[in-house]
Amino acid sequence: MIPPDLRFHKEHEWVRLDGKRVTMGISDFAQDALGDIVFLDLPKVGVSVKVGQQIGEVESTKTTSTIYTPVSGTVSQINTALKDNPEVVNSDPYGKGWMAVIELADPGEVDQLMTASQYEAFLASQKNG
């Protein structure tokens, strides 16, 4: 089930808003499509990012996929636990598998992202289309 408090980018990244910052990661759909995740290349703390910018990569036993930022701002924290345990993204993508915290440049950008129900409809349209 998709947590109702999350917002989603079309590239399958999610954000959870907390005041003027967001925690982000990849969706359950994305981790499932990737398969067993074996390595993550995450952004550096202090880096400024813009919506849609490539900020890292996820490597799995099947492929390598780009991580895009769903919002603009400054990376203030990364989940260092994923360095030694990247498979946590597979087992808990919306919890312990978070990837980065971004201090928002424009909190209004979050409103441009899909709600959980809109994301579910988006996924359904991708499967059917």
Backbone hydrogen bonds, N-H to C=O, Kabsch-Sander energy under -0.5 kcal/mol:
donor,donor_aa,acceptor,acceptor_aa,energy
6,L,3,P,-1.4
7,R,15,V,-2.2
8,F,114,M,-2.7
9,H,13,E,-2.7
12,H,9,H,-2.1
14,W,25,G,-2.5
15,V,7,R,-2.3
16,R,23,T,-2.3
17,L,5,D,-0.5
18,D,21,R,-3.1
20,K,18,D,-0.5
21,R,18,D,-1.1
22,V,102,I,-2.3
23,T,16,R,-1.9
24,M,100,A,-2.9
25,G,14,W,-1.6
27,S,12,H,-3.0
31,Q,27,S,-2.5
32,D,28,D,-2.3
33,A,29,F,-2.2
34,L,30,A,-2.0
35,G,31,Q,-1.8
38,V,59,E,-2.6
39,F,59,E,-1.7
41,D,57,E,-3.0
42,L,40,L,-0.7
46,G,75,V,-3.6
47,V,44,K,-1.6
49,V,73,G,-3.3
52,G,69,T,-3.4
53,Q,50,K,-2.4
55,I,67,I,-3.1
56,G,67,I,-1.1
57,E,41,D,-1.7
58,V,65,S,-3.0
59,E,39,F,-3.2
60,S,63,T,-3.2
61,T,36,D,-1.9
62,K,34,L,-0.7
65,S,58,V,-2.9
67,I,56,G,-2.9
68,Y,66,T,-0.5
69,T,53,Q,-2.3
73,G,49,V,-2.4
74,T,103,E,-2.0
75,V,47,V,-2.7
76,S,101,V,-2.7
77,Q,101,V,-1.3
79,N,99,M,-2.2
80,T,78,I,-1.5
82,L,79,N,-1.6
83,K,80,T,-1.5
84,D,80,T,-0.5
85,N,81,A,-1.2
88,V,85,N,-1.8
89,V,86,P,-1.8
90,N,87,E,-0.8
91,S,87,E,-1.7
92,D,88,V,-2.9
95,G,92,D,-1.3
97,G,92,D,-2.5
98,W,95,G,-1.5
99,M,24,M,-3.5
100,A,24,M,-1.4
101,V,77,Q,-2.8
102,I,22,V,-2.8
103,E,74,T,-3.0
104,L,20,K,-2.6
104,L,102,I,-0.6
105,A,72,S,-2.2
106,D,72,S,-0.6
109,E,106,D,-2.5
110,V,107,P,-1.2
111,D,108,G,-0.8
112,Q,109,E,-1.3
113,L,110,V,-1.4
114,M,8,F,-2.7
116,A,6,L,-0.5
119,Y,115,T,-2.6
120,E,116,A,-2.2
121,A,117,S,-2.0
122,F,118,Q,-2.3
123,L,119,Y,-2.8
124,A,120,E,-2.1
125,S,121,A,-2.2
126,Q,122,F,-1.9
127,K,123,L,-2.0
128,N,124,A,-1.8
129,G,125,S,-1.6
